[in-house]
Amino acid sequence: MADYDYDLFVIGGGSGGVRAARVAAGDTGARVALAEEDRYGGTCVIRGCVPKKLMVFASEFSDVAEVGSAYGWNMTAGSFDWQSFRGHLNTELDRLEGVYRSLLKNSGVETFDARAKLVDKHTVALSTGETKTAKTILIATGGRPVRPDLPNAHLGIVSDDIFHLETLPKSILIIGGGYIACEFACILHGLGVEVTQYYRGAQILRGFDDEARGLIAESMRERGIDLATGTNIVEMGPASDDHSGATPTASDAAMGASAAQAAELAGDSAATGGPIWVKSTNGHERVFDTVLFATGRDPNSTDMGLDAVGIETGRRGEIVVDAYSRTAADSVYAIGDVTNRVNLTPVAIREGMAFVETAFKDNPTAVDHELIPSAVFTQPEMGTVGLSEEAAREQEEVEIYCTSFRPMRTAFAGQSDRVLMKLVVSVASRKVLGCHIVAPNAGEMIQLAGIAIKMGATKEDFDRTVAVHPTMSEEIVTMKTPMRTA
């Protein structure tokens, strides 16, 4: 039997890779090493879920004074201090990275702050010049945001860059209509940035329930986000005298000024490379401090030596795996976003746990990727699990139970916010096939609804559940009559 340096070598220190490494070492006594070329915690902890959610929290304070005054509080709206928040944010991310490092160390995992790539199916080469061998190799390198193939696209930023901005821009153009684009549109608007969003499709949040995404788009526009669907960017470049006919934004107080003068007038824009001139497909020309491309993510599989060991990749570079996360090389597995299955942190963690069961506990375990609850942290939030109305009615006859109303908290303050509660129910089996909630804290609600739906609850099971009153969520169990049958 071959003598290896380790039983397991993990490439990637994100949530999935760290979980797999420490469980393999801690539960089975395996000799485990892990290499990470950037920061431990990966996309979720360092440049994704965690800092984004903290920014969501920060952005939600913008209307506290307005709502509070309706409830009798004598409050005055202040201004947002990006520098103060950013300092606290970085401190928290440093703390969390330290936690990840400690978890690995305490589990007996040896770590390398280096890039790793495959030499053969049992060997990895580190950027430090070292070579290590392992009986089993796990690739958990995640994904990365991509820029469109457009001249001067380098002038824009991607989602990873948001957390590193020295100052907030006064105006921003966000390109894209997925959850990352919509979340940052709401976040930045809440922090006081003038936000414009272009999306080439007819409606944002493609793939989600039509009724739910329609309400979110309506709410975004009502809040003051300039959301333009059916619109894309065709040209961009540094703003100059030649763009004096462009529509002014907060970034360009004096059109016709030189780029340097415009940057000075915009103040914060200089920190983000602005001002930037943009021409859209509808022929409009505008100038923005910053352009954010939220146009998709690709798996992080480039230059990893995959070809050398016969590992197959898909159209976007995703590593092709079977139900047990095995690649074509029998000793190499892959989990998380690099496989482009369901790109969510809890899924990567679940896949990491299943990998340990399969590879180290002689218990082949496949992850069930069906009926995974998820949330979109727009304002209001969307929580969703199961089939959309559109997807469900393509496979069988369904009943739609739906209600939309003004929530008590903001209705009392005279605000026009609306929420949506929706169930998609099979006519034949009576099972709830999908649940879609658009409301403040929808992510918290959908987690619990997800348990019931995963268990196969019927509409009658929901009906038998006594409502918690007065809450928004009580509507989920009080809708008695279908709005329509599809």
N, C-alpha and C positions, 0 to 999 in steps of 0.2 A: 504493500500500500504506500502511495506517495506520501512524502513528508512535506507538509505545507506550513507556512508561517502562521496561518490562521485557519480556523474552521470557516469563518465568514468575513468577507471584506465588503463593506457598504460604501458605495460612491454616492455621496449626497447627504448633507446634514440638516435636511428639512424635517417636517413632522413625521412623515412616513419612514424615512431612513433612520432617524433617531429612535423611534419606537421599535422598529425591527431589531436594531443593533442592541439596545439595552435589554429587551425581552429575551433575545437569543442568548445573550451573555448571562443575564440574571436568572432566567428560568431553567436553562439547560446546561450552564457551565461552559458554553462554547467559547473558544478563543476568538474574539471579535475585534476588528479594527474598522475605523470609519475615516474617510477623507472628505473634507469640505473646503472648496476653494474660496468661499466668500464668508458669510457670517452664519453661525449656527442658529437654526430656527427656520431657515429657508424663506420662501415667499410669504407664507402665512404670518410668521412672527415678525419678520424684519421689514417686508415691503408689500404686505397684503392685508389679510384679514384683521390683524390686531391694530396696526397703526391706522388703517382705514376706519375701523369701528370707533376708535378714539376720536378721529376727525368727525365722524358722524355725530358723536356725543357733543363735541364742541360746537358743531354747526346748529344743533337744535336749540341752543340757548338764545339764538338771535331774536326770537319772538317772545321770550319770557316776560319782558316788561309789558308788552301789549296784552298778553293773556292775563298776567298778574293783576293789571289795573282793573280788568273786568271783575276780578274776584276781590276787589277792595284794597289791593296792595298799592301803596304809593311808590312806584318804581320808575326809574329812568333808564332808558336803554344806553348802554355804553358802547365802546368800540372793541373790536377783537384785536388782541395782541398776539400776533403770529410768533414773535420771537419768544415770548414767555411760554406759549403752548408748545412750540417746537423743542424748547429746552426740556420741558417735562416729558415730552414724547420720547426724545432720545435717551433720557435717563431710564425710562421704563423699558425701552427696547434693549438697552444695555443689560438691565436686570434680567430680562427674560432670556437673553442669550446666555448669560451666566448660569441660569437655571438649567438650560439645555446642556451646557458643558458639564455641569455638576452631575446631572442625571447619567450621562455617559461615563464619567469618571467613577462614580459610585457603583456603577454596574460592572466595572472592570473592562470597559471598552477603551482600547488605545486609539487616540485620535491624531490625525495629521491635517494641519492647516495647509492644504495643497490641492491642486487639481490632479485628478486621477483619470487614466484612460486604460483601456484593455490592451494587453500585449498578446495574450492568448486566453483561452477560456478558464485558466486558473491563475493568471498573472496580471497585475496592474503596475503601470509605471506612474510614479508621482512626479510632479513638477519640481520637486526638490532634487531629483536625480536618483532617488531610491526606487527599487523594484521590490514588490511584495507578492507572495503567492497565497492562495486560499483555495480550500476545497470548493467553496461556494462563493459566488459574487452576486451582490444585489445592487442594481442600478436604481437610484431614487433621486435623480437630478432635477426633477420638476420641469417647469416651463419658463418662458421669457416673453415679454411683450415684443411685438414686431411693428416696424414702421412700414407704411405703404411704399410701393415703388414709384416715387414721385420726386422730381428734381427739387432740391432744397429741403427735403424732408428732415434733414439733420437739424434744421432750425427749430423744429418742434421737439416736444418732450414726450415721454411715455409714462405710464402709471408709476413705474419704479422711481421716476425722478421727482414726483410730487413731494415726497417726504424729505427731499434734500434741498428744496427751494430756500434760499436765504431770505427772500421776502415774497409775499404773495403778490401776484400781478393784479392790476386794476381791472383788466379784462382778459378773458380767455375764450378761445374757440376750441370746443371739444369735437373731435371727429369720431363718430361711431354711435351705435345704438344698442349695444349690449349692456349687460349689467354694470360693467366697470365704467363705461361712459356715463350711464345714467346716475350711478351712485356719486361719481365725482362732480357731475353737474349740480346735483342737489347739495353736496357738501360745500363746494366752493361758493355757490350762491348763498348758502347760509352763513358763510364766513365773510360775506360782503363783496365778493368778486362779481363783476358783470359777466354773466355766462351766456354764450351762444353755443348751440349744439347743432351740428349737421349730421344727418343720417340719410344714406342713400335709399333706404327702404321706405315703404309706405307707413310703417309704424314701428316704434322702438320695441326692444325686448322680444325679438323674434324667437318663436318657439314656446313662449309662455302663453297662457290663456288670453284670448283676444280681449275679452271684457275687462280683465284685470289690467293688462298693459295699456288699454285705452284710458282707464281711469288715472293711471299714473301719469301718462302723457298730458292729460287735461290738468292734473294737479300741478305738474311742473310748470306749465304755461301760466296757470293762475298765480303761481308764486313769483313769476317774473323771469323765468328762464326763457330765452329766445330759442325755442326748439323748432328747427326747420327740417321736416321729413322730405323725402324725395329730393334731397340736396346733397351734393358731395363737393369736395374740393378738387379743382382742376389745376390750379397754379398757386405757388406761394414764393415769397422771397422777402428780402429785407425791405422795409418801408423806405421810400425816398420821395424826392420832389415829383417823380413821375407818377406817383400814386395820389396826387392831390385831389383826384375826383372820387376817391374811395369814401365810403360812408364812415363818418367818424365814430369812434367808440371812446370809452374812458381813457384809452391808451394814447389818444391823439387829440389833445386839446387844441392844437393849432395846426390844421392840415396845411400842407405846403412847406412845413419846416423840414429841415434835413433830418436824416435818420438819427443822428446824434442828438439834435435838438429835441426831437420827438421823444427820444428815450429819456432825456433830462426832464421834459415836461411830465412824462408818465411816471417818473420817479422809480417805482418798484420794477418797472418793465426791464430796465437794464440788467437786472440780475437774472432774467430768464431769456436773454438773447433777443428781446423785442426792440422796437415794434416790428411786427411781421405783417406784410401785405398778403392778402388772400383773395383769390378769385374763385367763385363757386360755379356750379353747373347752371345756375339760373342767371348767370351773367353779372351778379352783384360783386362789387369789390369793396373790401373792408380791411381795416387795420386793427390788429389785436396785439396786446402785450405778449401773449403766449398762445401757442397752439399745442393742444394735447391730442396725441394719437392714441385712441383706445379702439384699435382696429383688429384686435385679436392677439392670441398668444400661440407660440409654437413650442413643441417639446424641446427640452435642452439635451439634444443627442448629437450635436455637431462635434466632429473631431474627437470621438471617443473610442475609435478603433473597432467599431462594431462590425465593419466589413471583414476585418481580419479574422473574426471568429464565426462568420456566417450568420450574424444576427440580422433579421429582416426588419426594415423600417417602412412605414407607410408614407402616404403622399406628403404629409406635413412634418415628417421626421419622427413620428411616433414609433416607439419600439413595439413590435408585434409580439403579443404574449397569448398564452392560452388561459383557460379559466383559473388556473393555479399560478398565474403570473410567471410561467416559465417561457423563456425565449427559445429560439431554435438551437442555441448552445445549451446542452443539458445541465451545465453547472452554473449558468447565468440566469438570474431572474430580474424582473423589473416591476416596479410599482409606482403608483402616483401619476402625476401629470405627464411624465415622460412617456407614459403609455396612451395618453389621450383617451381614456375610457370615460370616467366621470371625474372631472377635474375639481374636486372639493377636498379640503383638508381632512375632514373626518373619513372620507373614502380612502385616502392615502394611508391613514392610520389603520383603518380596518384591513386594508390590503397587506400592510406590514405585519399585522398580527396573524393573518391567514398564512402569510409566507412562512413565519416561524413554525406554525402548526404543521405545514406541509413539509418543509425542508429539515426541521430539527426535532419534531415530535412524532414523526411517523403517523401523522393524522392529516391526510390530504384534505385541504379546506379551500373551497371556492367562495369568493365574496358575492353575495346577492346584490346586484346593482339595480334592482327594481325597487320602486316606491321609496326613493330617497328624498326626504324633506329638504328643502332649501329655502333660502331667503335672499331677497334683493333689498339692500339697505338704502333705498330711495326715501323720499319724504312725500307721502307716507310709504312705509315699508310694504313689501309683498312677501307673503309666505305661501309656499306651494308644495303640494305633494300629489303624486299620481298624474293622471291624464288631464289634459286640457279638454274643454268642451269640444274643440275642433278635432283633436286626436281621437277622443272617445267615440264620437258619432261616426267616425270612419270605420269602426270595428263592430259596433252594435247600436241598438236603439237605446237611448239614454233619456233620463229626465233631468232637468236642470232646476235646482232650487237656488234662488239667488235673491239677495236684498242689498240695497245701497241706501245709506242714511248719513245724516250729520251726527258725529259723535258728541256725546253730552259735554265733554270738557271744552271743546273749542266752539261748539254751537252756543254755549252760554256766553262766550266771549265775542259772539257776533261774527265769527269766522266761517267761511264757506266750505271748509274741508269736508270731504265725503269719504266714507269707507265702504268696502265691498266684502260680503261674505257669500261664498258660492260652493255648492256641492254638485258634483256630477255623479249620477246614480244609474246603475244598470237596471233596465226595466226587467230583464230576465232573472237576474240573480239577486237584485235589490242591494248588491254591494255598492259601497261608496267608492267610485273609481278615481275620484280626484277631489281635492279641497283647495280652494284658492282664496286667500285673505289679503286684502289691501287695507291696511290700517296701521296706526302707530303700534309698535311692538308686535307686528304680525309674525316676526321670526320667533318670538317667544310662544305664540299661540300655535303655530304650525307644528312645532316639535311634539306637542301633546296630541294634536289631531293625527299626526303621522303614525303614532303608536296604534291608534284605533284602526286606521286604514290598512296598515301593515298586517294587522291581525284579521283582516277581512270583515270588518264591521259593516252591517247593513244600515240602510236609512232608518229602519225601525229601531236598531240599536241606538242610533243617535237620538231618535224621538223619545226613547225610554229614559234618557238621561235628563235629570232635573237641571234646569238652568241656574247659573250663578247670576244673581241680579243685584244691582244694575251693572252690567258689563257689556262691552261690545260683543264679546265672544259668545254670549248667550244665544245670539241669533243662529249660531251653528246648530243648535238643538231645538230651535223653536219654529223653523221653517216647515210648515205642514203641507203646503200646496205647491206643486211644481210651477215654475214660471212658463216652462215650455217643454215639449218633448221633441227630441231631435234624432 
